[in-house]
């Protein structure tokens, strides 16, 4: 008989030849706090809890997480450099891989410099520290729907923090007028694309206000990197904006198919980050992640038609949801979310879609509201037929 104790004992002893029953129980033990366990790489079809689903539940926008060229590059990097450098970048931890990520990012974003961090979650605190040196801002003004990676760190500088209503330039203007003293400068902070409902922040309106107060703006552009703009450079490119007041960073874990945070910009902006606590205090990213990041950016630059396909799929998904009766914008953001009258009703629709082999998110993520929402994300490599299958399933259940 396989018991919990025997499985744990086997693990501690390094027992590699576990019985099938022991392996199954181990999977149950480590997954006991998680309702869904992904059993394959994410793609239009993905294995979840041992079953293959039509998958609209993640943010692998181009399917690069399973792209053979990216996997090959990651494997070679591990063979050449080991799993990681096991120290911070400013000691002995900078390998040619990390330099190549930054070189490729400079090319992709057409920026003077860039820095590669071990996690996209860390880009915000790294930026706050740099901008505090560069611009000497006096207070932070943060969108009320900002991502946790912003709100977790925005008090770290011990400066006043004020929130404004979600994607509301009028609210920001009122907050600036009310809370800034004469000659004080603001740092305005927002997501570029908000992850729950896919809203794009109204940056042109914010920029006018920022200029009036001699301030600057930081965008967490994790969901826009690779998705928005003619070259995939994000929210600012989407709006056609360039200004020395505008700063941003993102993650390589979504569109690029890798892992880690990337912050492009001027050398003046990047240098304090390179010399700061994050780069000095955290181990560098894994070798596989760095190599995957290089190859993912190369593929995005070489295949711009992928972005057009992603936008086309986003239009198909949103147009279909509008026909069903759900309000959707007409932006190229490949995220669509909607709510039903009750939480129980959303639970029912989500469960029934799963029963039919279709996986979307039943989400209570940032900005979802007290009852949460249903959320579907489309990839560039979803087919029209797969998107229609999702839409037909939703239509039949609401």
C-alpha positions in Angstrom: 0.0 0.0 0.0 1.3 3.4 -1.0 0.9 5.9 1.8 1.7 9.7 2.2 4.5 8.8 4.6 6.1 6.2 2.2 6.0 8.7 -0.7 7.8 11.4 1.3 10.3 8.9 2.7 11.0 7.8 -0.8 11.6 11.4 -1.9 13.9 12.2 0.9 15.9 9.1 0.2 16.2 10.0 -3.5 14.2 7.1 -4.7 14.0 7.6 -8.4 12.3 4.3 -9.2 9.0 5.1 -7.5 6.0 3.0 -8.3 3.4 4.5 -10.6 1.0 4.8 -7.6 3.7 6.7 -5.6 4.2 9.1 -8.4 0.5 9.7 -8.7 0.2 10.3 -5.0 3.2 12.7 -5.1 1.5 14.7 -7.8 -1.6 14.9 -5.6 0.4 16.0 -2.6 2.2 18.8 -4.3 -0.9 19.9 -6.2 -3.3 19.7 -3.2 -3.6 23.5 -3.0 -4.2 23.9 -6.7 -7.4 23.1 -8.6 -5.7 22.8 -12.0 -2.3 21.3 -12.9 -0.9 22.0 -16.3 0.5 18.8 -17.9 2.0 20.3 -21.1 3.4 23.5 -22.4 0.7 26.1 -23.0 -0.8 26.3 -26.5 -4.1 26.3 -28.3 -4.5 22.8 -26.9 -3.1 22.2 -23.5 -3.2 19.3 -21.0 -4.8 20.2 -17.7 -5.4 17.6 -15.0 -4.4 14.9 -17.4 -7.0 15.9 -20.1 -6.4 17.8 -23.3 -8.4 21.1 -23.5 -9.0 23.8 -26.1 -7.1 26.4 -24.1 -7.8 30.2 -23.7 -6.5 30.5 -20.1 -3.0 32.1 -20.3 -0.9 34.7 -21.9 1.5 32.8 -24.2 0.3 35.1 -27.0 2.5 33.6 -29.8 2.8 30.1 -28.5 6.5 30.6 -28.1 6.6 28.7 -24.8 6.7 25.5 -26.9 8.4 26.8 -30.1 11.0 24.3 -31.2 13.7 27.0 -31.9 13.2 28.5 -28.5 13.4 25.1 -26.7 16.5 24.3 -28.7 18.2 27.6 -27.7 17.3 27.0 -24.0 18.7 23.4 -24.1 21.9 24.6 -25.6 22.3 27.4 -23.0 21.9 24.9 -20.1 24.5 22.6 -21.8 27.0 25.5 -22.3 26.4 27.5 -19.1 24.7 25.3 -16.6 21.3 26.0 -15.1 22.3 29.5 -13.8 25.3 31.5 -12.7 24.4 31.2 -9.0 25.4 34.7 -8.1 24.3 38.3 -8.8 25.1 40.1 -12.0 27.6 42.5 -10.4 29.8 39.7 -8.9 30.6 36.9 -11.3 27.0 36.3 -12.5 27.0 38.0 -15.9 27.4 35.4 -18.6 27.4 36.2 -22.4 23.7 35.1 -22.4 22.6 38.0 -20.2 24.6 40.5 -22.3 22.9 39.0 -25.4 19.4 39.5 -24.0 20.2 43.1 -23.3 21.7 43.6 -26.7 18.7 42.0 -28.4 16.3 44.2 -26.3 18.1 47.3 -27.3 17.6 46.3 -30.9 14.0 45.3 -30.4 13.0 48.4 -28.6 15.3 50.8 -30.5 16.7 52.1 -27.2 20.1 53.2 -26.0 20.4 50.6 -23.2 18.5 47.9 -21.4 18.8 45.7 -18.3 17.6 42.1 -17.8 16.2 41.3 -14.4 15.4 37.8 -13.0 11.6 38.5 -12.8 9.1 40.8 -14.4 7.7 41.3 -10.9 10.9 43.2 -10.0 10.8 45.8 -12.8 8.6 48.2 -10.8 10.7 48.6 -7.7 13.8 48.8 -9.8 12.3 51.6 -11.8 11.0 53.5 -8.8 14.5 53.6 -7.3 16.1 54.8 -10.6 13.5 57.5 -11.3 13.8 58.8 -7.7 17.4 59.5 -8.5 16.8 60.8 -12.0 13.8 62.9 -11.6 13.5 63.5 -7.8 9.8 63.2 -7.8 7.9 64.1 -4.6 4.8 61.9 -4.8 3.4 58.9 -6.6 0.0 58.8 -8.3 -1.1 55.2 -9.0 -4.1 53.8 -11.0 -6.5 52.2 -8.5 -6.5 49.0 -10.6 -2.7 48.7 -10.8 -1.1 45.3 -10.7 0.1 43.9 -7.4 3.8 44.2 -8.5 3.2 48.0 -8.4 1.1 48.2 -5.2 3.5 45.8 -3.4 6.4 48.2 -3.9 5.0 51.7 -4.2 5.5 52.5 -0.6 9.1 51.3 -0.5 10.5 54.8 -1.2 8.6 56.3 1.7 7.0 59.0 -0.4 3.3 60.0 -0.4 1.2 57.7 -2.6 -2.2 58.8 -4.0 -4.5 56.7 -6.2 -6.8 57.9 -9.0 -9.8 56.2 -10.5 -9.1 53.4 -13.0 -8.1 54.6 -16.4 -9.6 58.0 -15.6 -7.5 61.1 -16.6 -10.0 63.5 -15.0 -9.5 61.7 -11.7 -5.8 61.9 -12.1 -6.0 65.6 -12.8 -8.1 66.2 -9.6 -5.7 64.2 -7.5 -2.7 66.1 -8.9 -4.3 69.5 -8.1 -5.4 68.4 -4.7 -2.3 66.7 -3.4 0.7 68.3 -5.0 2.2 71.4 -3.4 3.7 74.2 -5.5 6.9 73.1 -7.4 6.4 69.4 -6.4 6.8 66.8 -9.2 4.7 63.6 -9.6 5.5 60.1 -10.8 2.4 58.7 -12.4 2.3 54.9 -12.4 0.0 52.6 -14.4 -0.2 49.3 -16.2 -0.1 49.7 -20.0 -2.6 47.0 -20.6 -4.6 46.0 -17.5 -4.6 42.2 -17.3 -8.2 41.5 -16.3 -10.3 43.3 -18.9 -7.5 44.2 -21.3 -8.1 48.0 -21.0 -5.3 50.2 -22.4 -4.4 53.1 -20.2 -5.1 56.6 -21.8 -1.5 57.6 -21.9 -1.8 60.7 -24.2 -4.2 62.3 -21.7 -1.9 61.5 -18.8 1.1 62.9 -20.6 -0.4 66.3 -21.0 -1.0 66.4 -17.2 2.5 65.1 -16.5 4.1 67.8 -18.6 2.1 70.5 -16.8 3.6 69.4 -13.5 7.1 68.6 -14.8 6.6 65.0 -13.8 7.3 61.6 -15.4 5.4 58.4 -16.1 6.2 54.7 -15.5 4.3 51.9 -17.2 4.3 48.3 -16.2 4.0 47.1 -19.8 4.1 43.4 -19.3 1.0 42.5 -21.3 1.7 45.0 -24.1 5.3 44.0 -24.8 5.3 42.2 -28.1 1.5 42.8 -28.5 0.9 46.5 -29.1 2.5 48.8 -31.6 3.7 48.3 -35.2 6.9 46.7 -33.9 5.5 45.2 -30.7 7.2 47.8 -28.5 4.2 48.3 -26.3 1.7 50.9 -25.2 3.7 54.1 -26.1 4.3 52.8 -29.6 0.6 52.0 -29.9 -0.2 55.7 -29.3 2.8 56.9 -31.3 4.3 58.7 -28.2 7.9 59.5 -27.5 9.0 61.7 -24.6 11.9 61.8 -22.1 9.2 61.7 -19.4 7.9 58.3 -20.4 9.5 55.1 -19.0 8.4 51.4 -19.1 9.4 47.9 -18.6 8.0 44.4 -19.2 8.3 40.7 -18.9 9.7 38.1 -21.3 7.4 35.5 -19.9 4.3 36.3 -22.0 4.6 37.2 -25.7 8.4 36.4 -25.8 8.0 32.9 -24.5 10.9 33.1 -21.9 11.2 34.5 -18.4 12.5 37.6 -16.6 12.0 41.3 -16.6 13.4 43.7 -19.2 13.7 47.5 -18.8 14.8 49.5 -21.9 15.8 53.1 -21.8 18.6 55.6 -21.8 21.9 54.8 -20.2 21.2 57.5 -17.7 18.0 55.7 -16.6 19.4 52.1 -16.8 22.7 52.7 -15.0 21.2 53.2 -11.5 19.2 50.0 -12.0 22.3 48.1 -13.1 24.1 49.4 -10.0 21.2 49.1 -7.6 19.8 46.7 -5.1 17.8 44.5 -7.4 20.8 43.7 -9.8 23.2 43.3 -6.8 20.9 41.5 -4.5 19.2 38.9 -6.7 20.7 36.0 -8.6 20.7 36.3 -12.3 18.0 34.5 -14.3 18.3 30.9 -15.5 20.5 30.3 -18.5 17.5 28.7 -20.3 15.3 31.7 -19.7 18.0 34.1 -21.1 18.5 32.1 -24.2 14.8 31.8 -24.8 14.4 35.5 -24.4 17.0 36.2 -27.1 15.4 33.7 -29.5 11.9 34.9 -28.8 12.7 38.5 -29.6 14.5 37.4 -32.7 11.4 35.5 -33.8 9.1 38.5 -33.2 11.3 40.8 -35.2 11.6 38.3 -38.0 7.8 37.4 -38.2 5.8 40.6 -37.8 2.8 38.8 -39.5 2.3 36.9 -36.2 1.2 40.2 -34.6 -1.3 40.8 -37.3 -2.7 37.3 -36.8 -2.9 37.9 -33.1 -4.8 41.1 -33.7 -7.1 39.4 -36.1 -7.9 36.6 -33.6 -8.6 39.2 -31.0 -11.0 41.0 -33.3 -12.8 37.7 -34.0 -13.1 36.8 -30.3 -14.4 40.2 -29.2 -16.8 40.6 -32.1 -18.2 37.2 -31.3 -18.7 38.1 -27.6 -20.4 41.4 -28.6 -22.9 39.4 -30.7 -23.7 37.3 -27.7 -24.3 40.5 -25.7 -21.2 41.2 -23.8 -19.6 44.6 -24.0 -16.1 44.5 -25.5 -13.8 47.2 -26.9 -12.3 47.1 -30.4 -8.7 47.3 -29.4 -6.1 44.7 -30.6 -5.6 43.5 -27.1 -6.1 39.7 -27.1 -7.8 39.6 -23.7 -11.6 39.5 -23.3 -13.4 39.3 -20.0 -17.1 39.5 -19.0 -19.3 39.0 -16.0 -22.7 37.4 -15.4 -25.3 38.3 -12.9 -24.1 36.1 -10.1 -20.9 34.4 -9.0 -22.7 31.0 -9.0 -23.7 31.5 -12.6 -20.1 32.2 -13.7 -19.0 29.1 -11.8 -21.6 27.1 -13.7 -20.6 28.4 -17.1 -16.9 27.9 -16.4 -17.5 24.3 -15.2 -19.7 23.4 -18.1 -17.1 24.8 -20.6 -14.5 22.6 -18.9 -16.8 19.6 -19.2 -16.9 20.3 -22.9 -13.2 20.5 -23.2 -12.8 24.3 -23.3 -10.6 26.0 -20.7 -11.1 29.7 -19.9 -10.3 31.5 -16.6 -12.8 31.8 -13.8 -10.8 34.7 -12.4 -10.6 36.8 -9.3 -7.4 38.6 -10.4 -6.5 42.3 -10.1 -9.5 44.4 -11.2 -12.0 41.5 -11.4 -14.4 42.9 -8.8 -16.0 41.1 -5.8 -17.6 38.3 -7.8 -14.7 37.9 -10.2 -15.2 37.4 -14.0 -14.8 35.0 -16.9 -11.7 35.7 -19.0 -10.5 34.3 -22.3 -7.2 35.0 -23.9 -6.6 34.3 -27.6 -3.2 33.3 -29.1 -1.9 34.0 -32.6 -1.9 30.3 -33.3 -5.6 29.7 -32.4 -7.5 28.8 -35.5 -10.8 30.5 -36.5 -12.6 27.2 -35.9 -11.2 27.0 -32.4 -12.3 30.5 -31.5 -15.8 29.8 -33.0 -16.0 26.7 -30.8 -15.4 28.8 -27.7 -17.9 31.4 -28.8 -20.6 28.7 -29.6 -20.0 27.1 -26.2 -20.4 30.4 -24.4 -23.5 31.3 -26.4 -25.2 28.1 -25.5 -24.7 28.5 -21.8 -25.7 32.1 -21.1 
